[in-house]
């Protein structure tokens, strides 16, 4: 059975945007947590990791929900308007309207940061709603530590003057658009080095050869999650994509082990 395509509207008035969603219902008899996939910056819900999860979910009778943030994939909205606040709001809306019961949040790169922020919210508001997290090269605090910190003085000046900066991407023909709005908004969501308690198991998969999100970020995150059950899988010969067949098998195994 193919996944069902749906849309929801998030926001109101001039801030409203249509969010595209693909849902795969699970088998009621299975009574196992569903999976919500949160993609990365300038990625979409049809990437190799999301497709691998969908193939597995179909075979196992597991519910899977994936979506495109505004300005990504086939969702509405302008990418230039995107912020962590905005994309977190969309992830929250998808979880609330399209899923019920415990869910495993699978976050890739920026989606890993957003998954952490969402799980942190729900740890107090709706304990048990997040059954676990699988984080793939989680780009925690990326606006400050992985983007702004790497800018040259000239690039920072350009962003401050024009409101945006285009940077080449190793994963797309289109350059990354980094807006001042995105960087400034990210400050409100920084986890820093403070302890984080999610009340759910976490499995982090990280490539040692990752040039975008250094593996030290994942190691630091393990230390922050001191109250939770955390597994860290370091793949010595993997980069940021984590999309090779052997990487995808590790992803599926992690989801199966979490819940």
N, C-alpha and C positions, 0 to 999 in steps of 0.2 A: 504493500500500500504506500503510495507516495505521500510525502509530507503535505500538509495543508497550508496554503498561503493565506495569510490574514494581514490586516492592517489595523492599527489603532492610532488615534490622535492623542498626542501628548502636548500639554500646554494649552493656552487659550489666547484668543485674539491674534495679534500679529506674531505672537510667540508659538503659535500652534504649528506642529509638524507631524506628518504622517509617517509612522514607523512600520516598516515591512517586517513580517514575522513568518517563520516556517515552524509549524508545530507537527509533531508526530505523537499521536496518543499511545499510551502504554496499555498493556493488557491488565485489566482490572484484577485478574486473579494473581498477578505477580506481586502486587502490593509492595513494590520497591520504589525507592526515591526516584523522581524524575531527574533529568539533567537540563541545565540551562547553560548554553554556550555564550560567552562574552568575548567578542573578537578584539583585535588590536587596532592601533592607530592606522587609519587609511586601509584597513582590511575589510572583508565582508563575510557574510554568513555562508558563502559558498566556497570558502577556502578548503584546503586539503584536510585540515584538522577537523573542521566542522563536518565535512563530508564523511570522513572516516567514522566519526561518532554516530552519524546518522545511519550508516550501513550497519554498524554494530547494534544500535538501538533497534533497528528493524528486525534483525535476527534474534535479538534477546527479548523483544516485547517490552522495551523500556521507553518511557516517554522522553522526548527530546524537544526542547524549545530553543530556537536560535533566531537572531534578529540583526538588522543593520541599524547602527546608530544614525542619527540625522546627519545628512551630508555624506553618508557612506552607502555603497552598494545601490540598492533600489529604493531606499527610504527618501523621504522628502527633506527639505531643509538645506541650508547652505553650509558647506563644510567650514567656511570662514567664521560662522557663528558658533562653532563648536567649542565647548568648554567641558571640563571634568564635571562641573555641576550639572550641565545640560545632559551629558551622556549618562551620568549616574541617575538622573531623574528618569530617563528613558528605560534604563535597565530595571529600575524599581517598578515602573509602570508595567513592563512586560511580565515581571515576576508576579505582580499582584493580579493582573487581569487574565493572564494566560496559563497560570499554573496553580495547583493546589497541593497541599501537603508538603512533606519534606522534599527538598531539591538539593542536588549536588551542583555547585557553581563551578564551571570549568572556564577559567579566564586565561587568555593568551596575551602576553605582553601588557599593553595598556589595560586590556580586559582583566588581567590579574589584579591590578591596582583597584579597578572599579569593583571587582568581585570582593576584594577585601573590605572596601568601604561599605558595600552593601551588606556583607555579612556582619560587620561591626554594628551597623544600625540595628539589624534584626536580632542580634544577640540579646538585646534588652527589650526590644519591642515585640518580638515574636520568637521566643526561644524554641528551638526544634525545627524551625522553618528551613534552616540551612543544615542539611545532613552532613555536609562536608564540602571541601574545596579541593580542586585540582588546578594548580597554577603552573602555567608554562612560561618560563622566563619572565616572571612577573615584574613589570616596569614600575615598581613602587616609587612614588614621588618623582616621576619622570620629568615633570615640567621644570623642576628645580635642578635635580641631580643629574639627569641624563640629557637634557636639552639645553637649558640656560647655562649650566656649568661648562658646557663644551663650546659655547659661542665665543668667537673672537671679539675683542672690543669693537671692531668695525661692524660686525654682525649685530651686536647688541645696539649699537648706535642706530643702525638702519631700522631695526625693529621698533625702537623707541620713537624714531622720527616718522616712519611710514605706517606703523601699526602692524606690520607683518614682515616675514622673512621667508624666502623660499630656499630650501636646502635639497641637494640631490638625494635621491633614495636608491639604496642598493636593491630594493625589492619591487620597484615600479618604474615605468617610464616617466610617470608624473612626479615632480618634486614634492617634498613635504612642504606644506604651508604651515608655518609656525606663526601664530598671531600673538600679539601682546596680550590680548584678551585671554587666550588660553593660558599663557604663563602666569599672568596676574591671578586668574581664578584658581589655578592649581595651589596657590599658597593656602587656601582655605581647607585643603584636603590632605595636607602633608601628614604622613604618619611619623616622620622623623625617626627618632630612636626610642620612642616610648614603648612600654609594654603594650601588647595588643592581645585581648582575650576574646576569642570568637565562640568558644563553647562547641567547637566542631573539629573533627580531624582534618588535617591538611596534608596534601602530598604535592611537593614542588618538584618539577622537572626542569633542569637547567643544563644548557650546553656550556662546557668549559671554554670553548672557542668563540663564544658569543661576543661580538664587538659592540652590539647595541646595548645589551643589558649585561654588564660584567657579572660573573658568577658570585662575586663577593656580595652583591645585592641580595641574592638568595640566601647566602650564609647569614648575613645580618638579619634577614627576616626570620630565619629559624630561631635566632636568639630572642627576637621580639615576641614570638609566639610561645613564650615560656610556659603558659598554662595549658596549652593545647597539645594534642598528640600530633606530631609533625614528622613526616618522612621527607627526606631530601634525596633525590636521585640526580647525581651529577653524571653527565655523559661526556666523556673525555674528548671525543672527536666530533661533537655536534656544535653547530653555530646557533644563530637566533631562530631560524625557521622551525626547527624541530618537526619537519614534515617528511623525512625519509621513512620508508616502510618500518624500519626498526624503531624509529622514534614514535610513530603512530601506534605501534604495538605496545610500547611503554605507556602511552597515554591511555589506551583502553584498559590495560592491566591496572593502572592507578585508579581509574574510575570504578572498576570492579572491586578493588580492595577497600576503597573508602567507604562504600555502603552498597 
